[in-house]
Amino acid sequence: MLAILFALNLLVSQLLLGAGQSPTVTISYNTFLTQVSEGNVSSITSTGEAITGVAKKPVADSSSTSTTSTKFQTQRPAFATDDLETMLQQHNVVINAKDPNPPTPLWLSLLYSFGPAIAFVLLFLYLSRRAAAAGAGGILGSFGQSRARLYDAEHPAVTFDDVAGIDEVKADLQEVVDFLRDPKKYQRLGGTMPKGVLLIGAPGTGKTLLARAVAGEAKVPFFSVAASEFVEAIVGVGASRVRDLFAKARAAAPAIIFIDELDAIGRSRAAALRIGGNDEQEQTLNQILTEMDGFDSREGVIVLAATNRADVLDPALLRPGRFDRRVQVQPPDRRGRAAILRIHTRNIPLAPDVDLDQVAGQTPGLVGADLRNLANEAALGAARSGAANVTMKDFLDAIEKTLLGAERKLMLSDIDRERIAYHESGHALLGLLVPGADPVKKVTIIPRGQALGVTLQSPIDDRFNFGEDYMRARMVGALGGRAAEHLVYGVVTTGAENDLQQVTRIAHEMVARWGMSPKVGPLNYTADGDGSVFQQRPYSEATAQLIDD
């Protein structure tokens, strides 16, 4: 700031000094000689070949005759052979001279030497004062501030009324709401609320929605941040943001801190080799552990976190006093899916033929995010057709689009269509004939998504436990298309690629995970950990060969 003021002062001074002085015009060397011979030049100053001077009467500028002045400048050609000195003396012109390469003034040398350093120091002090005034943690400035989003506590956008299909989880979190509303109810009996609650579940099951609903029910400030937002390339930024987040939450207590995708920074520190940027991740994790140890649950600050990889989290996060309460958020059952669909269709005009219970029965395995997308696709389909409301057909089309993919307008040859028809017929026949197989709901040779044809099989009811006979029926059904091609044409095609992937995955799970192979035995050979390339398999090469066989 001081440097800027100094420069402005110098500029204004030069402007004021130059104001009122006559300008200097540029004339040709011929004009200069003429003015000397006419006795109109009183003095000159020579700097090498450059000449400046003062005339007795104003002379006109070479480029503009309207500009005149008694001060002029010109350039003597290097090839000039005239005796200029004699001519000047004959006309009594005062002759001065300047060194064309004068020594640099001391003040300018000092400015060149120390000016950049002084400017940097002044800039550093200015930024430091700005950062300190903003409470941003020193020279890091805004980098050290938490990027958590604060949701309005007085007008919550989400409450438990907006959450369905996971009633048992809502019951667990209701205790957190009660504590935030009336902490004395628990404190009078010596009870303390857990400092941290970890929501564990697959993507789309509603973990973030649950956390916001807890804050909405308790009507307290809700600080939401993704774990990946803590870490930057600058070392120390992550820890600074953690400190800033907890400080803001304490100031707004009672409050909730929600950290989404905790596994992004909470991975086990001993699980893999830590190099490079992982040092910053480890510092951020250490700061979270320190902050959770540093506050009392009686302060009214509760930390909620969500992850779908609880197995890779550092054990220090899960010990008592930190995230000591873990809540499993499972995919909804049929009744839960119907309840979720009712929530997502509250603002959608439904036709009388729409049966949401039937829609829920045809969507096993879908989670809340999938069902929300399903309802939206049905509404978009009705809008494209210009209908006044959403019909059951719109929902069935949306189910097919969600489960099978969008239709593709491919121009297939008759031979390709015939092969695809036989292929899908093989899947459908085995789905009907093999005991224990899921019922066949639809067969189509219209290309959808990445597939050229699809056979849709879906269980009648939700299944949570699968027998060996069912898994074998899944593999047999998946190989039905390839078998049909071989029986009809004597050769197979590449159309069974996805079928082979399914069979390989199921067979490996049966042998290595569920112990369904008499040869390998009832053992589990799946590796626990974070999936690092440095992780070793928990079995020998001989066992690996046995599993492959």
Secondary structure by P-SEA (a helix, b strand, c coil): caaaaaaaaaaaaaaaaaccbbbbbbbcaaaaaaaaaacccccccccccccccccccbbbbccccccccccbbbbbbcccccaaaaaaaaabbbbbbbcccccccaaaaaaaacaaaaaaaaaaaaaaaaaaaaccccccccccccccccccccccccccccccccaaaaaaaaaaaaaaaccccccccccccccbbbbbccccccaaaaaaaaaaaaccbbbbbbcccccccccaaaaaaaaaaaaaaaaaccbbbbbccccccccccccccccccaaaaaaaaaaaaaaaaaccccccbbbbbbbcccccccccccccccccbbbbbccccaaaaaaaaaaaaccccccccccaaaaaaacccccaaaaaaaaaaaaaaaaaaccccccaaaaaaaaaaaaccccccccccaaaaaaaaaaaaaaaaaaaccccccccccccccccccccbbbbbbbccccccccaaaaaaaaaaaaaaaaaaaaacccccccaaaaaaaaaaaaaaaccccccccccccccccccccccccccccccaaaaaaaac
